[in-house]
Amino acid sequence: MTTYKIAALALSAAAVAVTLSATPLTTARAAAATTPGLTWTNCAQKGGPATQECATLTVPVDYSDPRGPQLALAVSRIRSERPEERRGTLAVIPGGPGGSGVQRLTVKGDALRRELGGTYDLVALDPRGVGGSAKASCGLDEDDRRMVTLRSWPAADGSIDENVERSRRTAEACARNGGDVLWSMTTANQARDLDRFRQALGEEKLSAWGVSYGTYVGAVYAQKFPHRTDRWVLDSSNDPDPNRVARGWLAYMGEGAEDRFPDFAAWAAHPDRAKEGLRLAERPEDVRPLVIALAERLDREPKESAKAGVPLTGNVLRQALQNALYSDGAFAGFARLVVDAQVPGREPTLPPQLSEALSDEDAAITVGVICNDVKWPRSVPAYQRAVTADRARYPLTAGLPANITPCSFWKAPAEKPTRITDRGPSNMLMIQSLRDPSTPYAAGLKMRRALGDRARLVTVDHGGHGMYLGNGNACGDRAVTTFLRTGERPASDTYCAN
């Protein structure tokens, strides 16, 4: 679940402005009666499978009015190349909120085909607000659309005054400009959209692989439509507590960074880094104080970067660290940033996600879902106290996980979040890293306990975010592939050594 993660693919879609209703939801039977078919065309992307197809799925903005105004969602599939082996359809559920399912299918499609041997048609959709699907805009200024400002990093002295003003300004702009399309962007509706997709595909059941925030979407789907699930994989889960939802996910980020940072420290102190010009210290235990001290110095004296008008500040460095902790492959880029920041006269090159503002549509989805799902506390003094405590406990994240967001100034959600329970088929496999910066192991265990005997957990002794066909290992990949191909799960929770 990478909160604020953005991925997009250029496919056309149209948004329809309507008024949401608060009346009870219709049954799946009523929805099925209005589900149109899909018209597929080839949409192969560079680097993706040559057989990838795309279509447009129409869904109601308001599921209590299934015959009312509709939205267009971009959907995609890669059909099994071995029809005699095909056993069903596997949905790839992206992370975020803000991740593109179509793009993720493009990137992971060939690897999935190799692993699964034709046992599934592979499908995905772009959620409302993402990629080629219907979008909304908040009309935010450019400075309010940068990752380092969309995320509420406190000031150098720990003050949250600027965060409060920006959060209020963002919420008010979204209230003025977002319209009913923005208010319809919820996890519950994403689960309903996935079931509408299932119906349009003509499938009685779906299998699924959800990653990060996609695990929560998958869990909500399995709770709402338990008998429509076949083989269900949740990869890198977070705490599904219905009282907090994304506020809880944010709160875990400090712990996640502390869990993961030793992996980077060991890498950055290794002698091999010296010949690469990236060795930050001779001992791993010296890397952490170096990075913290550098961020504090940049708080006081920001450094000009190679991107005009976008300096390297302490919070930009901290955000770059959070991004780098997702994958070992990103360590070198962050180490280079640290090295360049310490060389007098050198202008560091910031990665695009930190030097460029998000589009207004992408900014809207990053706040829309998390604010629409659950009511957030409003007390500014309480947030300031929480930030002060969190900064002391987790210096790497400097109070961000406890800070105020636009959600504190958002209108009340239209419905209560779904409570994830142990009621339903026992057909779920979880896979979780021991050292995940975004969905830490302690948070994944909360999902495990909520699901009870419905799930089994594969724990991977590895760092990073996203295990299957990503940061995991052969043991973890094998467990997931075996489950998806044969239905066989470990008899009990199991462990994969690094």
C-alpha positions, 0 to 999 in steps of 0.5 A: 500500500504505498500511500501517495504512490502515483502511476499512470498510463495514457488511455482515454476516458471520460468523467461524468459529474453527478450527485452521490446518494447516501441510500443503501447499496443495491445487490450484486444481482441488480448491478449485474443487470446493468453491466455492459460487455467489453470491447477489446483492442490491442494496446501493447506497450513498449516493454510489455506483452505483445498480446496485451489488450485494453477496453473501457468498463462503465461503472456507476458513480453511485452504486445505490443508483446503478442505472444512473450516471456512469464513469469510464474505467480503463481495463486491460487483459493478457489472455492465457497463451495455453487455453488447455491449461487455463483455470480462471482469471487473475486480477492484478490489484495495484497499490497507492492509492493512485497506482495504475493497474493497467501499467502494473499489468504491463510491467509484470505481465511477462513475469506472471505468464512465465510463473503461472504457465497459462493457468490464468487470463491476467486482468487489471483496471485503472481505479477511479482517478488513475491513468486512463480512467475518469479523473477529478481535479482539485485545482491546487497550486504547483507548490501544493502538488509536490510530493514533499508538500502533499506529504506533511513534513513538519518544519525544521523546528517541528512546527506544523503551522504550515502543514495545517494551512496547506492541509486546510487549503487543499481540502477547501480546493478539493471541496470547491473543484473536485465534484462528485467524481472525487467523492466517489473515489473510495476503497469500497467503490474500488472493490465494487468496480472490481466486481463489476469488472468480474461480471463484465468478464463473465467470470463466476469467481476471480483470483487476485494478486494485490500489492501494498494498498492493493492488499486492502482493496483485495481484503475489502473485496473478499469481505464484501464478495467472499464467494466471488473469490478463488485464490487470493494473494495479499502481498505487503499488507497493512493494518486494516483497522476500520477506525483509522484505515490510512491514518494508521498506515501513515502512523506505521511509517516511522517504524517501517523506516527504522526496520528497513534502514539497517539494510541500507546502512550495511550496503552503504558501509560495505567496502565495495561502495568505496570503488563506486564513490558511494561509501558513506561510512566505514561502519554501518552504525555510523550511517544513520547519524550521518544521514540524520545530521545531513538532513538537519543541516539542510533544514538550516541551509538548503542546497541548490539542486540541478533543478532550478527553483527546487532546492535540496532541503532536509525534508526533500532528503528525508523523502528521498530516503523513504523512496529509496528504502522500497528496493535495494536497487534504489540504494545507489541513487540515494547514496549519490544524493548524500555524497553530492549534498556534502560536496561544496559547490556541487548541485545534486540531481533530484529524482523526478518524483521530487523535482517535478510537481504531480499533475492536479489529477494525480494530486487529487487521487492521492488525497481523495481515497484516504480522506473519503474512506474514514473520518480523521481527527481534527484537533490541531494541538493533538497533532502537534503533540503527536508530531513532537513525540514521533520526531523523538521516537523516529528521527528518520521520519521527523514527525511525518507519520503523526502529522495532520493532512487534508483529511482533517478538514474533509467532509464526512465519509459517505459510508463506514469502512469495511471491517475485515474479519475471519468470516469467509472462505479459507483461500487467502495467502499473505506474503510479507517482508520482515523489513518493509518501510511502508507496510512494516511487519507489525502492521502486516500481522494486524491483517493476519490476525483479522483474517484468522483461518481464512489466510496463511502467512509467508514471512520473508526475511528480506527488506523492501516493499512488494515481495512476489516477483519483486523484492522477495526470494525464491522461497517466497515466490515459489510459495505464491506461484504454487498456491496460484497454480495448484491451490496448495498453501502451507499447512500453517504460517511459514518462514522463508530465509533470505 
